[in-house]
Amino acid sequence: MSILVSILAAVAVPHPPLIFPEVGHGREQQIEKTIESYRHAMKFLASYKPDTVILVSPHTEVYADYFHVSGGFGSEGNFAAFGAPQVKVRVEYDHEFVTALELACSSQNFACGTKGERDPALDHGSLIPLKFLNEVWTDYKVVRIGISGLSLSQHYKLGQIIRSVAEDLGRRTVFIASGDLSHKLLDDGPYGFAPEGPVFDARITKDLDQGDFGDLLEFEPQFCDAAGECGHRSFVMMAGALDGKAVESKLLSYEGPFGVGYGVAEFAVKGEDENRRFGESYAEKKKQKIAALREKEDGFVSFARRCVEAFVKTGKKLEFPDDLPEELLNNKAGAFVTLKINGVLRGCIGTIEPVRENLAREIWHNAVSACSEDPRFKPVRPDELDDIVYSVDVLTPARPVTDITSLNPKVDGIIVQNGNRRGLLLPDLDGIDTVEQQIAIARQKAGIAPSEPVNMFSFQVERHH
């Protein structure tokens, strides 16, 4: 009979290669607090005498819709890419744990497994924490996991599955969440400065210090992207592994002298705490938010949603309804249907000019295409339907542009055309603040080089949320 052991402890750590003298050549002296805290954190983990170390790194295999787990029986890596091949680590994988995890995920139809490995070598996000851990404890095996482009909720859920496998196997298990914080703290840093950078670091270090894992799920994707963060998803997966546990948390240090945030935190499990079921709380909050949006839908958005839901569930288009608003039946216009999940694009298809008998038919066709034919994404799955937020943009007729200074990127959409190549960009998109940006992206979408001449048109939209 297996012993209910579960996850005993966890740490969140950064992975700057220059932390080792062989790479830093003296610069490591500027992050002495990080080094001291790193050693403290690894002694903390070693005190539990773990059998298995779960290690999540943002720099191993990463897929948009799949979590990769390193397969086989072990791996090794070194810092040759950073000029120090002599700094190296070899580890043995917990093959039994990996097999059990893959089976557990498969039984829940959860996209996680050992397929798709392109480079078996240990990445620097894995090498650095393992190198420090090996200074104080070596009698362990590793389960190495990558992040993915899936939602924070899915990262949290994988953490929960990992914990259940640890319990089933009776492993003394600890968790290492490897990840830097913002990469945009200083103008002269490697990625420049963004105002979101310091805000991100202040918020996430507070969450780690206080063990506020619920807030980790509330970070908006656009905010994380603007901050240039690295480790957020690793931390969320760790939080999932500690779901329902009483946790004693402590931020050991935070530094950012090179423009990248380095935080070290440790988490000791002290028992059970039903008030820390953050995954359930977040799911309920999101469900209520989506329900409120559904209640506010106008006829355009409601119709688009019904079209998508019918097609995803049955594989057939919705039978054309006879209760649609007159403005949908009596007008013609180009229209775009956009699908988002957690603020991230999930599909968008539209027509610049009307090609069907009325606006209703335009939306009917484009909604189905957005959920099933957008070449950037796989078709929408039935389990995603409850999370989709819809919008419908109805386009005004395009007009030639003679002076781009008259355009407003928050109001005017852009079309560029060279022969049969044509690219369109809707107005008022996150991160697009100038007409020049609009034109550059529209050219890129059409495959039109910056040096090639174009005819340019603008349009406006009536946006329905």
C-alpha positions as CSV (number, residue, x, y, z in Angstrom):
1,M,0.0,0.0,0.0
2,S,1.3,3.4,-0.9
3,I,1.9,6.0,1.7
4,L,0.1,9.4,1.3
5,V,3.2,11.6,1.0
6,S,2.3,14.2,-1.6
7,I,4.4,17.3,-2.2
8,L,6.5,18.1,0.8
9,A,8.0,21.5,-0.1
10,A,8.7,23.8,-3.1
11,V,10.9,26.6,-4.2
12,A,10.8,29.3,-6.8
13,V,14.2,30.2,-8.2
14,P,15.7,32.1,-11.1
15,H,18.2,30.8,-13.7
16,P,20.8,33.5,-14.7
17,P,23.8,31.7,-16.2
18,L,26.1,34.3,-14.9
19,I,25.3,33.1,-11.4
20,F,28.4,30.8,-11.8
21,P,31.8,32.4,-11.7
22,E,32.8,30.5,-14.9
23,V,30.2,32.4,-16.8
24,G,29.8,35.6,-14.8
25,H,33.5,36.4,-14.6
26,G,32.9,38.7,-11.6
27,R,29.4,39.9,-12.5
28,E,28.0,37.2,-10.2
29,Q,29.2,39.4,-7.3
30,Q,26.4,41.8,-8.1
31,I,23.8,39.2,-7.2
32,E,25.3,37.8,-4.0
33,K,21.9,37.9,-2.2
34,T,20.4,35.7,-5.0
35,I,23.3,33.2,-4.6
36,E,23.0,33.1,-0.9
37,S,19.3,32.6,-1.1
38,Y,19.7,29.9,-3.7
39,R,21.9,27.9,-1.4
40,H,19.5,28.4,1.4
41,A,16.6,27.2,-0.7
42,M,18.4,24.1,-1.8
43,K,19.4,23.2,1.7
44,F,15.7,23.7,2.6
45,L,14.7,21.1,-0.1
46,A,17.5,18.7,0.9
47,S,16.3,18.7,4.5
48,Y,13.2,16.7,3.2
49,K,15.5,14.0,1.8
50,P,13.3,13.9,-1.4
51,D,13.1,10.8,-3.6
52,T,11.8,12.8,-6.6
53,V,12.3,16.4,-7.7
54,I,9.7,17.9,-10.0
55,L,11.4,20.6,-12.1
56,V,9.5,23.0,-14.3
57,S,11.6,25.0,-16.7
58,P,10.4,27.6,-19.3
59,H,13.4,26.7,-21.5
60,T,12.9,23.0,-22.2
61,E,10.4,21.9,-24.9
62,V,7.5,24.3,-25.1
63,Y,4.4,23.8,-27.2
64,A,1.3,26.0,-27.7
65,D,-1.2,23.3,-26.8
66,Y,0.8,20.5,-25.0
67,F,2.9,20.1,-21.9
68,H,6.1,18.2,-22.6
69,V,7.7,15.8,-20.0
70,S,11.2,14.6,-20.6
71,G,11.2,10.9,-21.3
72,G,13.9,8.2,-21.0
73,F,16.0,7.5,-18.0
74,G,18.2,10.5,-17.7
75,S,19.9,13.5,-19.3
76,E,22.9,15.8,-19.0
77,G,23.8,19.3,-20.1
78,N,26.5,21.9,-19.7
79,F,27.1,25.6,-20.2
80,A,29.1,25.4,-23.4
81,A,26.6,27.9,-24.9
82,F,27.7,30.4,-22.3
83,G,31.4,29.7,-22.7
84,A,31.8,27.3,-19.8
85,P,31.5,23.6,-21.0
86,Q,33.2,22.5,-17.8
87,V,30.0,23.5,-15.8
88,K,27.8,20.4,-16.3
89,V,25.2,18.3,-14.7
90,R,23.9,14.8,-15.2
91,V,20.6,13.5,-13.7
92,E,18.6,10.4,-13.6
93,Y,14.9,10.7,-14.4
94,D,12.1,9.1,-12.3
95,H,10.9,6.9,-15.2
96,E,8.2,5.3,-13.1
97,F,6.8,8.7,-12.1
98,V,6.9,10.0,-15.7
99,T,5.0,6.9,-16.9
100,A,2.4,7.3,-14.2
101,L,2.0,11.0,-14.9
102,E,1.6,10.3,-18.6
103,L,-1.1,7.7,-17.9
104,A,-2.9,10.0,-15.4
105,C,-3.0,12.8,-18.0
106,S,-4.2,10.5,-20.7
107,S,-7.0,9.2,-18.5
108,Q,-8.2,12.8,-18.1
109,N,-7.7,13.7,-21.7
110,F,-5.1,16.3,-20.6
111,A,-2.5,17.4,-23.2
112,C,0.7,16.3,-21.5
113,G,3.3,13.6,-22.2
114,T,6.7,12.7,-23.5
115,K,6.1,13.1,-27.2
116,G,7.8,15.8,-29.3
117,E,11.2,15.9,-27.7
118,R,13.6,17.8,-30.0
119,D,16.6,18.3,-27.7
120,P,17.1,15.9,-24.8
121,A,19.9,17.9,-23.2
122,L,19.3,19.8,-20.0
123,D,18.4,23.5,-20.6
124,H,19.9,26.2,-18.5
125,G,16.6,26.7,-16.7
126,S,17.1,23.1,-15.4
127,L,20.9,23.1,-15.1
128,I,21.2,26.0,-12.6
129,P,18.8,24.8,-9.9
130,L,20.1,21.2,-10.2
131,K,23.7,22.3,-10.0
132,F,22.9,24.1,-6.7
133,L,20.8,21.2,-5.4
134,N,23.7,18.8,-6.1
135,E,25.9,20.7,-3.6
136,V,23.7,19.5,-0.8
137,W,21.7,16.5,-2.0
138,T,22.2,14.0,-4.8
139,D,20.0,11.0,-3.9
140,Y,17.1,11.9,-6.0
141,K,15.5,11.4,-9.4
142,V,14.0,14.2,-11.6
143,V,10.7,14.7,-13.5
144,R,11.4,17.6,-15.9
145,I,8.5,19.4,-17.4
146,G,8.0,22.3,-19.7
147,I,5.4,25.1,-19.7
148,S,3.0,25.6,-22.6
149,G,0.9,28.2,-24.4
150,L,-2.2,26.8,-22.6
151,S,-4.1,28.8,-20.0
152,L,-2.9,29.4,-16.4
153,S,-5.8,27.2,-15.3
154,Q,-4.3,24.3,-17.3
155,H,-0.9,24.9,-15.7
156,Y,-2.5,24.9,-12.3
157,K,-4.4,21.7,-13.2
158,L,-1.2,19.9,-14.2
159,G,0.3,20.8,-10.9
160,Q,-2.7,19.1,-9.2
161,I,-2.2,16.0,-11.4
162,I,1.5,15.9,-10.5
163,R,0.6,16.0,-6.8
164,S,-1.9,13.1,-7.1
165,V,0.7,11.0,-8.9
166,A,3.2,11.7,-6.0
167,E,0.6,10.6,-3.6
168,D,-0.3,7.4,-5.5
169,L,3.4,6.4,-5.8
170,G,4.2,7.4,-2.2
171,R,7.2,9.5,-3.3
172,R,8.9,12.0,-1.1
173,T,8.6,14.8,-3.6
174,V,9.7,18.4,-3.8
175,F,9.0,21.0,-6.5
176,I,11.3,23.4,-8.2
177,A,9.7,26.2,-10.2
178,S,12.5,27.7,-12.3
179,G,11.9,31.1,-13.8
180,D,13.2,34.7,-13.9
181,L,10.8,37.5,-13.4
182,S,10.5,40.6,-15.7
183,H,13.1,41.1,-18.3
184,K,12.2,44.8,-18.7
185,L,13.4,46.6,-15.6
186,L,16.1,48.9,-17.0
187,D,16.7,51.0,-20.2
188,D,20.2,49.5,-20.5
189,G,19.0,45.9,-19.8
190,P,19.1,43.2,-22.5
191,Y,15.4,43.8,-23.3
192,G,15.0,47.5,-22.5
193,F,12.5,49.0,-20.1
194,A,8.7,48.7,-19.9
195,P,6.6,50.3,-17.1
196,E,4.9,47.0,-16.6
197,G,8.2,45.3,-15.6
198,P,8.7,46.7,-12.1
199,V,4.9,46.5,-11.5
200,F,5.0,42.8,-12.4
201,D,7.9,42.1,-10.1
202,A,6.5,43.9,-7.2
203,R,3.2,42.0,-7.5
204,I,4.6,38.6,-8.0
205,T,7.2,38.8,-5.3
206,K,4.4,39.9,-2.9
207,D,2.3,36.9,-4.0
208,L,5.2,34.5,-3.5
209,D,6.1,36.0,-0.1
210,Q,2.5,35.8,1.2
211,G,1.7,32.5,-0.6
212,D,-1.1,34.2,-2.4
213,F,-1.4,31.6,-5.2
214,G,-4.9,32.8,-6.1
215,D,-3.6,36.1,-7.4
216,L,-1.1,34.2,-9.6
217,L,-4.1,33.0,-11.6
218,E,-5.4,36.6,-12.0
219,F,-2.5,38.0,-14.1
220,E,-3.7,39.2,-17.5
221,P,-1.7,37.7,-20.5
222,Q,-1.2,41.1,-22.0
223,F,0.3,42.4,-18.8
224,C,2.7,39.4,-18.5
225,D,3.7,39.9,-22.2
226,A,4.4,43.6,-21.7
227,A,6.5,42.8,-18.6
228,G,8.6,40.3,-20.5
229,E,8.2,37.7,-17.8
230,C,9.7,34.2,-17.8
231,G,8.7,32.2,-14.8
232,H,5.0,32.9,-14.2
233,R,3.7,29.7,-15.6
234,S,6.2,27.7,-13.7
235,F,5.0,29.3,-10.5
236,V,1.4,28.6,-11.3
237,M,2.1,24.9,-11.9
238,M,3.9,24.8,-8.5
239,A,0.8,26.5,-7.0
240,G,-1.4,23.7,-8.4
241,A,0.8,21.1,-6.9
242,L,0.3,22.8,-3.5
243,D,-3.5,23.2,-4.0
244,G,-5.4,22.7,-0.8
245,K,-2.3,22.7,1.3
246,A,-1.4,24.9,4.3
247,V,1.8,26.6,3.2
248,E,4.4,28.5,5.1
249,S,5.9,30.9,2.5
250,K,8.9,33.2,2.5
251,L,10.5,35.4,-0.1
252,L,14.2,35.0,0.6
253,S,15.5,37.7,-1.8
254,Y,14.8,39.8,-4.9
255,E,17.4,41.5,-7.1
256,G,17.5,43.0,-10.6
257,P,20.8,44.7,-11.3
258,F,21.0,43.6,-14.9
259,G,17.5,44.5,-15.9
260,V,16.1,41.1,-15.2
261,G,14.3,40.2,-11.9
262,Y,15.6,37.4,-9.8
263,G,13.4,36.2,-7.0
264,V,14.0,33.3,-4.6
265,A,11.2,31.9,-2.4
266,E,10.5,28.8,-0.5
267,F,7.3,27.0,0.6
268,A,6.9,24.5,3.4
269,V,3.8,22.3,3.4
270,K,2.2,22.3,6.9
271,G,-0.9,20.2,6.4
272,E,-4.3,20.6,4.7
273,D,-6.2,23.8,4.2
274,E,-9.5,23.7,2.3
275,N,-9.5,27.4,2.1
276,R,-6.6,27.2,-0.3
277,R,-8.4,25.6,-3.2
278,F,-7.4,28.4,-5.5
279,G,-8.2,26.5,-8.7
280,E,-11.8,25.9,-7.8
281,S,-12.2,29.5,-6.6
282,Y,-10.8,30.8,-9.9
283,A,-12.9,28.5,-12.0
284,E,-16.1,29.7,-10.2
285,K,-15.1,33.3,-10.5
286,K,-14.4,32.9,-14.2
287,K,-17.7,31.0,-14.7
288,Q,-19.6,33.9,-13.1
289,K,-17.7,36.4,-15.3
290,I,-18.6,34.6,-18.5
291,A,-22.2,34.2,-17.4
292,A,-22.4,38.0,-16.9
293,L,-21.0,38.5,-20.4
294,R,-23.5,36.1,-21.9
295,E,-26.4,38.1,-20.3
296,K,-25.1,41.3,-21.9
297,E,-24.7,39.9,-25.4
298,D,-26.5,41.7,-28.2
299,G,-28.1,39.9,-31.1
300,F,-24.8,40.0,-33.2
301,V,-22.7,38.3,-30.5
302,S,-25.3,35.9,-29.4
303,F,-25.8,34.7,-32.9
304,A,-22.1,34.2,-33.5
305,R,-21.8,32.3,-30.3
306,R,-24.7,30.0,-31.2
307,C,-23.1,29.3,-34.6
308,V,-19.8,28.3,-33.0
309,E,-21.4,26.2,-30.3
310,A,-23.6,24.3,-32.7
311,F,-20.7,23.5,-35.1
312,V,-18.2,22.5,-32.4
313,K,-20.7,20.2,-30.7
314,T,-22.3,18.6,-33.7
315,G,-19.9,19.2,-36.7
316,K,-22.8,20.8,-38.5
317,K,-23.8,24.5,-39.0
318,L,-26.6,25.9,-36.9
319,E,-29.9,25.7,-38.7
320,F,-30.5,29.3,-39.9
321,P,-32.8,30.9,-37.3
322,D,-35.8,33.0,-38.1
323,D,-35.7,35.1,-35.0
324,L,-32.8,37.3,-35.9
325,P,-32.8,41.2,-35.6
326,E,-33.9,43.0,-38.7
327,E,-30.6,44.8,-39.0
328,L,-28.8,41.4,-39.5
329,L,-31.3,40.4,-42.2
330,N,-31.7,43.6,-44.1
331,N,-28.1,44.9,-44.2
332,K,-25.0,43.8,-46.1
333,A,-21.4,44.4,-44.8
334,G,-18.1,42.7,-44.3
335,A,-17.7,41.3,-40.8
336,F,-15.1,39.7,-38.6
337,V,-15.8,37.2,-35.8
338,T,-13.2,37.0,-33.1
339,L,-12.8,34.4,-30.4
340,K,-10.6,34.8,-27.3
341,I,-9.9,32.7,-24.2
342,N,-8.5,34.4,-21.1
343,G,-7.7,37.5,-23.3
344,V,-5.7,35.4,-25.8
345,L,-6.8,35.1,-29.4
346,R,-8.3,31.7,-30.2
347,G,-9.6,32.4,-33.7
348,C,-10.5,35.3,-36.0
349,I,-12.0,35.1,-39.5
350,G,-13.8,37.8,-41.5
351,T,-14.6,39.4,-44.8
352,I,-13.5,42.9,-45.9
353,E,-16.5,43.3,-48.1
354,P,-19.9,41.6,-48.1
355,V,-19.9,38.4,-50.1
356,R,-23.2,36.9,-48.9
357,E,-26.9,37.9,-49.2
358,N,-27.0,39.7,-45.8
359,L,-25.0,40.4,-42.6
360,A,-26.6,37.4,-40.8
361,R,-25.2,35.0,-43.4
362,E,-21.8,36.8,-43.3
363,I,-21.6,36.2,-39.5
364,W,-23.0,32.7,-39.8
365,H,-20.3,31.6,-42.2
366,N,-17.4,33.6,-40.5
367,A,-18.2,32.4,-37.0
368,V,-17.9,28.7,-38.1
369,S,-14.7,29.5,-40.0
370,A,-13.2,31.3,-36.9
371,C,-13.6,28.2,-34.7
372,S,-12.6,25.6,-37.3
373,E,-10.5,27.1,-40.2
374,D,-8.2,29.7,-38.8
375,P,-4.8,28.4,-40.0
376,R,-3.1,29.7,-36.8
377,F,-5.0,27.5,-34.5
378,K,-6.4,24.0,-34.1
379,P,-10.2,23.7,-34.2
380,V,-12.0,24.8,-31.0
381,R,-12.7,21.8,-28.7
382,P,-16.1,21.4,-26.9
383,D,-14.4,21.8,-23.5
384,E,-13.3,25.3,-24.5
385,L,-16.7,26.6,-25.3
386,D,-17.6,27.8,-21.8
387,D,-14.4,30.0,-21.7
388,I,-14.7,31.8,-25.1
389,V,-15.4,35.5,-25.2
390,Y,-16.8,36.6,-28.6
391,S,-16.8,39.9,-30.5
392,V,-18.2,40.8,-33.9
393,D,-16.8,43.7,-35.9
394,V,-19.0,45.0,-38.7
395,L,-16.9,47.0,-41.3
396,T,-17.8,50.2,-43.1
397,P,-16.9,50.3,-46.8
398,A,-13.2,50.8,-47.4
399,R,-12.0,54.2,-48.7
400,P,-8.6,55.1,-50.3
401,V,-6.0,56.7,-48.0
402,T,-4.0,59.6,-49.3
403,D,-2.6,60.9,-46.0
404,I,-1.9,58.5,-43.2
405,T,-1.6,61.4,-40.7
406,S,-5.4,61.7,-40.8
407,L,-5.8,58.1,-39.5
408,N,-6.3,57.1,-35.9
409,P,-5.2,53.5,-35.0
410,K,-7.8,53.3,-32.3
411,V,-10.6,54.1,-34.8
412,D,-9.4,53.3,-38.3
413,G,-8.5,49.9,-39.6
414,I,-6.0,49.5,-42.4
415,I,-5.9,47.5,-45.7
416,V,-2.7,47.3,-47.8
417,Q,-2.8,45.8,-51.3
418,N,-0.2,44.9,-53.9
419,G,-1.7,43.0,-56.8
420,N,-3.5,39.9,-55.4
421,R,-1.8,40.3,-52.0
422,R,-3.9,42.0,-49.4
423,G,-3.5,42.5,-45.7
424,L,-5.9,43.8,-43.2
425,L,-5.6,45.0,-39.6
426,L,-8.6,45.9,-37.4
427,P,-8.5,49.0,-35.3
428,D,-8.1,49.4,-31.5
429,L,-5.9,46.3,-31.0
430,D,-3.8,45.8,-27.8
431,G,-0.2,47.0,-28.3
432,I,-0.9,48.7,-31.6
433,D,-0.5,52.5,-30.9
434,T,0.5,54.0,-34.3
435,V,-0.6,53.9,-37.9
436,E,3.0,52.9,-38.9
437,Q,2.7,49.8,-36.7
438,Q,-0.7,49.0,-38.3
439,I,0.8,49.3,-41.8
440,A,3.8,47.2,-41.0
441,I,1.7,44.4,-39.5
442,A,-0.7,44.5,-42.4
443,R,2.2,44.3,-44.9
444,Q,3.6,41.3,-43.0
445,K,0.3,39.5,-43.0
446,A,0.0,40.0,-46.8
447,G,3.7,39.1,-47.4
448,I,4.4,42.5,-48.8
449,A,7.9,43.8,-48.2
450,P,8.4,47.2,-46.7
451,S,10.0,48.4,-49.9
452,E,7.1,47.3,-52.1
453,P,4.5,49.9,-53.2
454,V,1.0,49.4,-51.9
455,N,-2.5,50.8,-52.4
456,M,-3.9,51.7,-48.9
457,F,-7.4,51.8,-47.7
458,S,-9.0,52.5,-44.3
459,F,-12.3,51.5,-42.7
460,Q,-14.0,51.8,-39.4
461,V,-15.9,49.2,-37.4
462,E,-19.0,48.8,-35.3
463,R,-17.8,46.6,-32.6
464,H,-20.2,44.2,-30.8
465,H,-19.0,42.6,-27.6
